[in-house]
């Protein structure tokens, strides 16, 4: 697989459940390692809502240790500050390089906050990695928005979508 990447911000979206976990992990690992080895600086934007987000975060953390290049930042982007956020903040700080609360989604109704946050992340991104294999859900909506805005992306779930 080859792809062109000219930017510095990479975002990840995927369904909560991954069917081919190890295959997807290897694909994501290949992309992340290529980016870390070829780019001057990369900001990785991630969420925290399911299998794909956890897989991506783990792969980035492992690649940071293995490649030993200080040319990237792992950023957790939350849609809003909830009553439970303070309970986890210290753990987030110890795991992610930085934590952001998306301003646009923070004041929105919680049912629309994730969609607004996702659009914001896509707008900031130069390249997006998806794991979308069904025509529904937030990851699918994010993929459709990325396509509509002509963002560079790759989909490891189902490239036909």
C-alpha positions, 0 to 999 in steps of 0.5 A: 500500500502506498499513499501520499501524505503532505500534511501534519495532522492525522485523525482516526475514526472507526466503528466501536467493534472491529471484525478483523482486529489483528489485520486492522492493527497491522494496517494501522501500524504500517501507516503510523510508522511510515508517517513517523519516519517520513514527516517532520512533525505529526499531530495524531488526533484520537477519540476514546469511544471504542475498539478502533480508538483504543487500537489506534492509541495503543499502536501510536504509543507502541510506535513512539517507543519503538521508533524513538522519534520525538516528532509527534503528539498524541491528542485526545479530543473530547466532545465536551466536559462531562461530570465524569471528566475530572475523574479521568483527567489525571489518567488521560494526562498520563497517557496522552500528550495533550487533551482537548475539549472541542469548543464547537461541540462543548456547548452543543446538545450532547446528542449532536456533540460527537458529530460536531467534534468529528467534523471539527477534527476532519476540518483540522486534518490533512489525512484521515484513517478510517475503519468503516465497514457499514453504512451507519454510525458516527464513523460512517457519517465522518467518512461521508463528511471527509469525502464531501470535503475532499479530504485525503483518507484511507479506509481499512474497513471496507474500501468500497464504502 
